[in-house]
């Protein structure tokens, strides 16, 4: 999600076969990622990954190395140079 307004809309689940990782900041109150979204995304089965990180809402700024590792792990082999 990029914009606050998206939080008020109905949950839209990506098409089956779409690798989807949600990185949830555990110290955000109220939480941006709630049970309704997680429940809907679990329909993706093994294509869905939920990662909880102990920080406030700006996860990429608070934990850049962990976020970078998550991105690299989801990219196809050989699609990035490390």
C-alpha atoms as one frame of an Amber mdcrd trajectory, in Angstrom:
protein
   0.000   0.000   0.000   1.249   3.425  -0.861  -1.437   5.787   0.285  -3.526
   6.131   3.421  -6.729   6.232   1.338  -6.097   2.629   0.272  -6.649   1.524
   3.850 -10.336   2.436   3.644 -11.030   0.396   0.509 -12.129  -3.208   0.244
  -9.354  -5.765   0.260  -8.160  -6.740  -3.219  -6.122  -9.919  -3.413  -3.491
 -10.340  -6.153  -4.144 -13.037  -8.770  -3.160 -16.609  -7.873   0.498 -17.292
  -8.576   1.570 -13.778  -7.582   4.331 -13.840  -4.984   3.156 -11.457  -2.264
   5.116 -10.412   0.808   3.624  -8.129   3.437   6.098  -6.588   5.842   4.232
  -5.615   8.996   5.644  -3.134  11.494   4.679  -4.496  14.890   4.841  -1.191
  16.790   2.322   0.701  14.642  -0.874   1.673  16.435  -3.414   1.402  15.035
  -1.933  -1.257  12.759  -1.908  -0.555   9.022  -2.038  -4.282   8.319  -5.017
  -5.786  10.064  -6.540  -9.237  10.382  -8.983  -8.709   7.494  -6.150  -8.049
   5.032  -4.037 -10.929   6.316  -6.992 -13.310   6.168  -7.738 -12.330   2.567
  -4.095 -12.652   1.509  -3.801 -16.117   3.056  -6.006 -17.250   0.135  -2.820
 -17.063  -1.950  -1.458 -20.058  -0.053   2.305 -20.524  -0.406   2.546 -17.409
  -2.605   1.817 -15.278   0.482   4.439 -14.434   3.069   3.871 -12.329   6.202
   6.959 -10.883   7.856   6.681  -9.078  11.190   9.440  -6.592  11.991   9.782
  -4.957  15.391   9.692  -1.271  14.436   7.383   1.659  13.772   5.605   2.115
  10.432   8.609   3.180   8.301  10.036  -0.314   8.001  12.409   0.296   5.080
  14.011   3.231   6.877  14.118   1.551  10.294  15.431  -1.829   9.105  16.941
  -1.361   5.611  19.136  -4.472   5.644  16.233  -6.754   6.579  13.948  -5.233
   3.940  16.659  -5.499   1.275  17.152  -9.181   2.143  13.404  -9.814   1.848
  13.341  -8.195  -1.593  16.380 -10.157  -2.797  14.862 -13.415  -1.539  11.689
 -12.844  -3.592  13.435 -11.852  -6.839  14.086 -14.574  -9.415  17.628 -15.958
  -9.329  19.944 -13.934 -11.553  17.644 -10.905 -11.769  19.862  -8.699  -9.598
  23.544  -8.151  -9.047  24.780  -8.434  -5.485
